[in-house]
Amino acid sequence: MTRTVMCIVLKEEAEGLDYLPYPGELGQRIYDNVSKTAWQQWLGHQTMLINENRLTPIEPKARKFLEGEMEKFFFGQGSEKPEGYVDPNA
C-alpha cells in the first residue's frame, strides 16, 4: 500500500516519499509533508542552483546554502532562481 501525505507544495493528497530524503529534523519534516512529485521538483531546482551558482555540493558552505534553499522551497516563500537566470526551455 502506498503512503500518502497532504503535500505542502501541491496542496493536495499525493504519494509520499519512501524514506527520509535528508537527515535530521528537516528530513523528517520533508518526509511527513512532501510528496514524491514535489521532491522531484526540488531536485530539478537544486540542480539548477548548483549549476548556476557553480556550487560543489561536498563543500560545507554549499551544503548549508542548499539546505537553506530547501527549507525555503518547501516551508518558506519558495526558493528564488539566481539573478539573471534564463530558463533554457523558455
Backbone as a chain_set.jsonl record, in Angstrom:
{"seq": "MTRTVMCIVLKEEAEGLDYLPYPGELGQRIYDNVSKTAWQQWLGHQTMLINENRLTPIEPKARKFLEGEMEKFFFGQGSEKPEGYVDPNA", "coords": {"N": [[0.839, -1.182, 0.0], [0.54, 2.199, -0.808], [1.983, 5.019, 0.71], [0.454, 8.04, 1.62], [0.529, 11.627, 1.639], [-0.462, 14.877, 2.789], [0.457, 17.073, 0.656], [2.587, 19.765, 1.075], [3.501, 21.417, -0.906], [2.086, 20.847, -3.326], [-0.454, 21.122, -2.373], [-2.375, 19.124, -2.031], [-3.548, 15.721, -1.528], [-1.131, 13.275, -2.026], [1.191, 10.803, -3.325], [3.484, 9.761, -0.928], [6.955, 10.083, 0.101], [9.309, 7.344, 0.11], [11.288, 7.061, 1.995], [13.288, 8.865, 4.44], [14.482, 11.74, 2.96], [16.551, 13.357, 3.593], [18.87, 14.007, 6.213], [18.088, 14.317, 9.757], [15.973, 16.742, 11.497], [14.862, 18.38, 9.49], [14.751, 16.6, 7.332], [12.853, 14.791, 8.352], [10.583, 16.447, 8.519], [10.217, 16.954, 5.795], [9.734, 14.338, 4.857], [7.299, 13.851, 6.154], [5.578, 15.775, 5.033], [5.868, 16.221, 2.267], [5.375, 15.348, -1.103], [6.267, 12.718, -3.484], [6.286, 13.805, -6.05], [6.624, 16.581, -5.567], [9.133, 16.449, -4.35], [10.696, 15.668, -6.527], [10.444, 17.984, -8.041], [11.904, 19.719, -6.414], [14.473, 18.527, -6.648], [15.089, 19.09, -9.325], [15.141, 21.901, -9.179], [17.19, 22.238, -7.325], [19.353, 21.207, -8.79], [19.541, 23.157, -10.78], [20.256, 25.343, -9.132], [22.765, 24.479, -8.216], [24.204, 24.323, -10.621], [23.966, 26.967, -11.73], [25.037, 28.567, -9.724], [27.487, 27.546, -9.56], [28.232, 25.559, -7.635], [29.866, 23.316, -5.385], [28.722, 20.508, -4.172], [29.818, 18.989, -2.042], [31.174, 20.705, -0.43], [31.087, 22.357, 2.702], [29.981, 25.001, 2.909], [28.45, 25.241, 0.565], [26.629, 23.144, 0.971], [25.273, 24.103, 3.222], [24.059, 26.374, 2.124], [22.38, 25.119, 0.19], [20.748, 23.606, 1.876], [19.404, 25.643, 3.237], [18.01, 26.769, 1.076], [16.409, 24.595, 0.418], [14.793, 24.433, 2.674], [13.404, 26.884, 2.397], [12.148, 26.402, -0.083], [10.31, 24.328, 0.464], [9.009, 25.044, 2.919], [8.943, 27.765, 3.246], [8.796, 30.913, 1.614], [9.421, 30.03, -0.854], [12.09, 29.074, -3.024], [14.308, 31.205, -4.614], [15.211, 31.809, -8.036], [18.548, 32.158, -9.32], [19.908, 35.471, -9.736], [19.524, 36.911, -12.891], [19.074, 34.509, -14.16], [18.184, 32.554, -16.936], [15.684, 30.68, -18.237], [16.288, 27.746, -19.987], [14.338, 26.458, -21.389], [12.48, 28.28, -22.073]], "CA": [[0.0, 0.0, 0.0], [1.301, 3.428, -0.945], [1.816, 6.025, 1.759], [0.087, 9.344, 1.075], [0.694, 12.789, 2.507], [-1.041, 16.131, 2.32], [1.68, 17.729, 0.192], [2.657, 21.191, 1.37], [3.796, 22.124, -2.157], [0.988, 20.656, -4.28], [-1.709, 21.449, -1.67], [-3.319, 18.025, -2.238], [-3.075, 14.394, -1.153], [-0.301, 12.695, -3.077], [2.052, 9.727, -2.876], [4.579, 10.224, -0.101], [8.291, 9.536, -0.096], [9.515, 6.015, 0.679], [12.29, 7.134, 3.049], [13.735, 10.227, 4.736], [15.368, 12.143, 1.88], [17.593, 14.227, 4.131], [18.988, 13.677, 7.635], [17.682, 15.238, 10.809], [14.616, 17.268, 11.658], [14.385, 18.845, 8.189], [14.398, 15.401, 6.575], [11.589, 14.262, 8.892], [9.504, 17.353, 8.083], [10.005, 16.706, 4.367], [9.108, 13.022, 4.755], [5.925, 13.94, 6.652], [4.762, 16.801, 4.379], [6.219, 16.457, 0.868], [5.11, 14.209, -1.987], [7.326, 12.334, -4.421], [6.268, 14.773, -7.15], [7.243, 17.825, -5.086], [10.553, 16.185, -4.139], [11.317, 15.703, -7.854], [10.524, 19.399, -8.403], [13.037, 20.262, -5.672], [15.719, 18.03, -7.222], [15.344, 19.889, -10.525], [15.505, 23.254, -8.744], [18.506, 22.13, -6.703], [20.327, 21.047, -9.874], [19.701, 24.481, -11.375], [21.022, 26.159, -8.188], [24.15, 24.003, -8.231], [24.827, 24.714, -11.886], [24.011, 28.418, -11.918], [25.908, 29.156, -8.707], [28.761, 26.806, -9.638], [28.457, 25.011, -6.306], [30.399, 21.975, -5.198], [27.868, 20.068, -3.071], [30.52, 18.41, -0.896], [31.715, 21.783, 0.4], [30.146, 22.719, 3.766], [29.283, 26.263, 2.619], [27.451, 24.945, -0.468], [25.594, 22.312, 1.596], [24.473, 24.981, 4.087], [23.243, 27.173, 1.214], [21.343, 24.268, -0.388], [19.803, 23.266, 2.941], [18.565, 26.83, 3.431], [17.107, 26.883, -0.069], [15.443, 23.508, 0.541], [13.853, 24.876, 3.714], [12.553, 27.912, 1.784], [11.376, 25.788, -1.165], [9.188, 23.553, 0.998], [8.319, 25.563, 4.093], [9.012, 29.223, 3.285], [8.177, 31.623, 0.494], [9.927, 29.479, -2.102], [13.488, 29.35, -3.33], [14.426, 32.062, -5.789], [16.202, 31.489, -9.059], [19.654, 33.119, -9.261], [19.749, 36.706, -10.505], [19.944, 36.796, -14.285], [18.813, 33.163, -14.684], [17.32, 32.461, -18.106], [15.22, 29.298, -18.388], [16.622, 27.289, -21.319], [13.123, 25.942, -22.04], [11.558, 29.384, -22.371]], "C": [[0.887, 1.249, 0.0], [0.963, 4.394, 0.19], [1.457, 7.353, 1.101], [0.307, 10.423, 2.13], [-0.121, 13.939, 1.928], [0.159, 16.992, 1.955], [1.597, 19.233, 0.391], [2.91, 22.024, 0.111], [2.608, 22.053, -3.118], [-0.37, 21.028, -3.703], [-2.787, 20.404, -1.938], [-2.701, 16.732, -1.735], [-2.303, 13.815, -2.325], [0.586, 11.611, -2.467], [3.253, 10.294, -2.129], [5.896, 9.551, -0.439], [8.416, 8.19, 0.608], [10.474, 6.025, 1.866], [12.638, 8.601, 3.299], [14.747, 10.649, 3.674], [16.568, 12.963, 2.334], [17.691, 13.936, 5.624], [18.382, 14.736, 8.556], [16.23, 15.666, 10.765], [14.046, 17.745, 10.32], [13.963, 17.663, 7.325], [13.083, 14.802, 7.042], [10.417, 15.128, 8.473], [9.181, 17.135, 6.607], [9.272, 15.379, 4.179], [7.626, 13.094, 5.129], [5.021, 14.823, 5.796], [4.972, 16.986, 2.887], [5.982, 15.182, 0.059], [6.319, 13.886, -2.857], [7.423, 13.337, -5.562], [6.959, 16.068, -6.742], [8.733, 17.624, -4.836], [11.289, 16.221, -5.472], [11.449, 17.145, -8.345], [11.717, 20.044, -7.704], [14.352, 19.812, -6.294], [16.081, 18.788, -8.501], [15.796, 21.302, -10.17], [16.903, 23.252, -8.133], [19.606, 21.994, -7.759], [20.601, 22.387, -10.547], [20.526, 25.38, -10.453], [22.5, 25.769, -8.192], [24.862, 24.483, -9.489], [25.001, 26.222, -12.013], [24.951, 29.109, -10.935], [27.277, 28.488, -8.655], [29.171, 26.258, -8.269], [29.11, 23.638, -6.391], [29.688, 21.414, -3.971], [28.585, 19.432, -1.882], [31.128, 19.464, 0.018], [30.685, 22.203, 1.443], [29.342, 23.992, 3.471], [28.177, 26.039, 1.581], [26.31, 24.12, 0.121], [24.681, 23.155, 2.483], [23.539, 25.844, 3.227], [22.084, 26.329, 0.662], [20.312, 23.856, 0.655], [18.867, 24.439, 3.217], [17.567, 27.008, 2.305], [16.037, 25.798, -0.04], [14.364, 23.869, 1.557], [12.883, 25.909, 3.131], [11.637, 27.318, 0.725], [10.138, 25.085, -0.621], [8.376, 24.275, 2.062], [8.337, 27.086, 4.209], [8.27, 29.816, 2.103], [8.632, 31.095, -0.861], [11.362, 29.908, -2.327], [13.555, 30.131, -4.633], [15.438, 31.506, -6.787], [17.327, 32.525, -8.962], [19.387, 34.334, -10.153], [20.299, 36.507, -11.908], [19.693, 35.423, -14.914], [17.839, 33.241, -15.854], [16.964, 30.985, -18.289], [15.521, 28.838, -19.816], [15.426, 26.75, -22.088], [12.149, 27.031, -22.435], [11.714, 29.876, -23.798]], "O": [[1.869, 1.322, 0.738], [-0.197, 4.553, 0.568], [2.092, 7.749, 0.124], [0.275, 10.167, 3.334], [-0.427, 13.966, 0.736], [0.804, 17.572, 2.828], [0.659, 19.886, -0.065], [2.569, 23.206, 0.071], [2.176, 23.072, -3.657], [-1.33, 21.227, -4.447], [-3.966, 20.738, -2.057], [-1.489, 16.646, -1.539], [-2.758, 13.856, -3.468], [0.714, 11.514, -1.246], [3.947, 11.184, -2.621], [5.935, 8.567, -1.178], [7.713, 7.925, 1.583], [10.472, 5.087, 2.663], [12.328, 9.47, 2.485], [15.768, 9.984, 3.503], [17.484, 13.228, 1.556], [16.672, 13.642, 6.248], [18.196, 15.89, 8.171], [15.388, 15.057, 10.105], [12.865, 17.532, 10.046], [12.929, 17.719, 6.658], [12.281, 14.354, 6.224], [9.363, 14.606, 8.109], [8.014, 17.13, 6.215], [8.3, 15.305, 3.427], [6.793, 12.46, 4.482], [3.803, 14.643, 5.822], [4.314, 17.834, 2.284], [6.343, 14.084, 0.483], [7.265, 14.668, -2.954], [8.523, 13.682, -5.993], [7.787, 16.594, -7.486], [9.523, 18.535, -5.083], [12.398, 16.752, -5.544], [12.439, 17.497, -8.987], [12.456, 20.819, -8.313], [15.262, 20.626, -6.456], [17.251, 19.092, -8.732], [16.72, 21.837, -10.783], [17.702, 24.152, -8.39], [20.67, 22.6, -7.631], [21.748, 22.716, -10.849], [21.402, 26.103, -10.926], [23.377, 26.633, -8.174], [25.984, 24.987, -9.427], [26.082, 26.694, -12.368], [25.583, 30.111, -11.269], [28.115, 28.822, -7.817], [30.295, 26.463, -7.81], [28.918, 22.901, -7.358], [30.01, 21.796, -2.845], [28.001, 19.345, -0.802], [31.556, 19.146, 1.127], [29.516, 22.389, 1.104], [28.146, 24.045, 3.757], [27.085, 26.593, 1.713], [25.146, 24.367, -0.194], [23.466, 22.955, 2.501], [22.369, 26.021, 3.564], [20.937, 26.777, 0.666], [19.124, 23.766, 0.347], [17.667, 24.244, 3.41], [16.411, 27.356, 2.543], [14.892, 26.04, -0.423], [13.176, 23.64, 1.328], [11.675, 25.816, 3.349], [10.468, 27.693, 0.641], [9.046, 25.226, -1.172], [7.155, 24.126, 2.098], [7.803, 27.637, 5.171], [7.253, 29.288, 1.654], [8.271, 31.649, -1.899], [11.789, 30.971, -1.877], [12.932, 29.76, -5.628], [16.392, 30.822, -6.416], [17.077, 33.661, -8.56], [18.726, 34.231, -11.186], [21.405, 35.997, -12.087], [20.055, 35.195, -16.068], [16.806, 33.905, -15.775], [17.846, 30.146, -18.475], [15.061, 29.468, -20.768], [15.491, 26.6, -23.308], [11.119, 26.761, -23.052], [11.014, 30.8, -24.212]]}, "num_chains": 1, "name": "protein.A"}
